[in-house]
């Protein structure tokens, strides 16, 4: 075999081996990379934060609930965080919430103070279980789901599992698979990626009043990705762009939080007016009571630190 042929074959084999190793690395570590999974050292909860947890294989998922002491909670913002987000840091912005509004969020599995391995299905299931708990803590409270970035895909799927009053999406994408594919054009992601977060497909079942908040500039989720999602939405979508923000700083702006609260309050009150105008359904009979532990939490959910 001529020398040039041998060198060409060797180079081709080395290239193929390099691609195979790279693809294998991405496949084996995709949950950690996709969610930016990182554990954080234990720390005391800030004042006014109530801990929550529920059991999963290998540990617990931890969440956090905030409301002003003595407040009569009328509205709850249920927040699904972005990739790698430190939700305890995000909770510092709860100071901008108006009276009567509570805030709940949690760490995805394998992130922050939650155990386990993150996944698309687990994120949706844990969100649904935590929201059920929050409804029991604050009965007769209007619920408004807010998703940010990665969490918008979780929020959209949650709308198919539970009813709530409004949905708000901060820097949403059409499909995480398509978004990642643009960054890794030489990787067969459709075959390798286990978590597609196909929001365009899931959004067809959403019936809640919806608002999208965009950053003025966004290099992580380009505006065209958000626009494709809005074009596929089954109903009208309110849109607001927060000036002088990017993908990361939009959550740090008071204007963002005031916009979230204003939309939630407006649509919560509108839904309340519709509900009160209709006759109440007959009371159900024979419904078994929900057992609670000594802290007042419904079983089998356990209160966190």
Secondary structure, DSSP 8 states (H G I E B T S, - for coil): --HHHHHHHHHHHHHHHHHHHHHHHHHHTHHHHHHT--B-------TTEEEEEEEETTEEEEEEEE--TT----EEEEEE--TT--HHHHGGGGGGS-TTEEEEEE--TTSBT--S---HHHHHHHHHHHHHHHHHHTTT-EEEEEEETHHHHHHHHHTTTS--SEEEEES--S-HHHHHHHH-TTS-HHHH-S----HHHHGGG--SEEEEEEESS-SSS-HHHHHHHHHH-SS-EEEEEETT--TTGGGG-HHHHHHHHHHHHHHHHHHHHHHHTS-------S-----B-TTS-BTT-EE--
